[in-house]
């Protein structure tokens, strides 16, 4: 039997209230943000969620398992470590996070002195921008690190932390340009033309005659 979430219910027969019963607690959606990038070990999650206590993170993960948003599985040897990953229901929260990111982008501003920054946190705000490049795998490099975005021929999107081998294009830019792109203040074409971003596509292979 799945573990039942510990969180209290709003006790309202409303779809929004039911959703908040499951994901409205502090840190829950940020755990989803991290796991949308792929399976993660507990230590990796804790490292990329600065500010969360170990007890809080452990409690949230148990609640999310009980709500069938995440599962835990053991990696095969030689790793022998446990990782957390989203269930299909958990992955269905990507559009929710995209909408939240779009709503919050105009208020992002410059990082505050206390703000942590991770490169892959810019993946969700840039999904729509990178989808304009068409289907493919696109690697984004910032001073803070790298992430990649996969755009399917059907328009489906996904992202992951770190780089990939042989991406269809490489984009190098900075966080200020990412914020401008996310807020709609700048198009990708304008960023490239102004020199604020560098977009590289590999030359097509030459087929011998």
NORWO-V95664 format. One record per backbone hydrogen bond with DSSP energy under -0.5 kcal/mol. CO is the residue of the C=O (numbers start at 1). NH is the residue of the N-H. Records with the same first field share a line. If there is no record, write none. Layout:
BEGIN
CO = NH ; NH
END
This chain:
BEGIN
12 = 14
14 = 18
15 = 19
16 = 20
17 = 21
18 = 22
19 = 22 ; 23
20 = 24
25 = 28 ; 29
27 = 31
28 = 32
29 = 33
30 = 34
31 = 35
32 = 36
34 = 37
35 = 38
36 = 159
37 = 161
40 = 84
41 = 45
42 = 46
43 = 47
44 = 48
46 = 49
49 = 52
53 = 57
54 = 58
55 = 59
56 = 60
57 = 61
58 = 62
59 = 63
60 = 64
61 = 65
62 = 66
63 = 67
64 = 69 ; 70
65 = 68
69 = 87
71 = 85
73 = 83
76 = 79 ; 80
81 = 75
83 = 73
84 = 40
85 = 71
87 = 91
88 = 92
90 = 93
91 = 94
93 = 97
94 = 98
95 = 99
96 = 100
97 = 101
98 = 102
99 = 103
100 = 104
101 = 105
102 = 106
104 = 107
105 = 108
112 = 115
118 = 121
119 = 122
120 = 123
122 = 126
123 = 127
124 = 127
126 = 130
127 = 131
128 = 132
129 = 132
130 = 133
131 = 134
136 = 151
137 = 168 ; 169
138 = 149
139 = 171
140 = 142 ; 147
141 = 173
142 = 145
145 = 142
146 = 162
147 = 140
148 = 160
149 = 138 ; 151
150 = 152 ; 158
151 = 136
152 = 155
156 = 152
158 = 150
160 = 148
164 = 167
169 = 139
170 = 172 ; 200
171 = 141
172 = 198
174 = 178
175 = 179
176 = 180
177 = 181
178 = 182
179 = 183
180 = 185 ; 186
181 = 184
187 = 191
188 = 192
189 = 193
190 = 194
191 = 196 ; 197
192 = 195
197 = 199
198 = 172 ; 200
200 = 170
205 = 207
206 = 208
END
